């Protein structure tokens, strides 16, 4: 076998490993991004422990096929960036925040689809995932809801004790 074929096989294995290790994988069209915009985007992904990479579509397709997933064949055309994320929502949220902060990116970087917990997610699903707050925010809201009745009870008991 040629050295080029061996190199491609190792890249496919690398992609497969990253897909399996990630809770979500987002595919995006990154057409016409400047180097500065890509660098800024990579830094935003790095801040939330995501990895932004660009591979050849055929290698990504081969990695998904070896994992038994064929839903992404239509999305693997044109320029494709892939983002590996340690949780379900962070990658989608970074795309949404980047476009919100820099409206010029709206047409330059467009999420195509995602692979979340073993399931295919389309563009509409990506927008829905981007709207979900992070895990820490959800936990804080839940704790606030749990603490609220106890706080109100303590306030009422304190008012009764003071004779108000």
Secondary structure, DSSP 8 states (H G I E B T S, - for coil): --HHHHHHHHHHHHHHHHHHH-SEEEEEE-TT--HHHHHHHHHHHHHTT-EEEE--HHHHHHHHHHTT--TTTTT-SSS-EEEEESSSSHHHHHHHHHHHH-GGGGTT-EEEEEEETTEEE-HHHHHHHHHS--HHHHHHHHHHHHHHHHHHHHHHHHHHHHT-
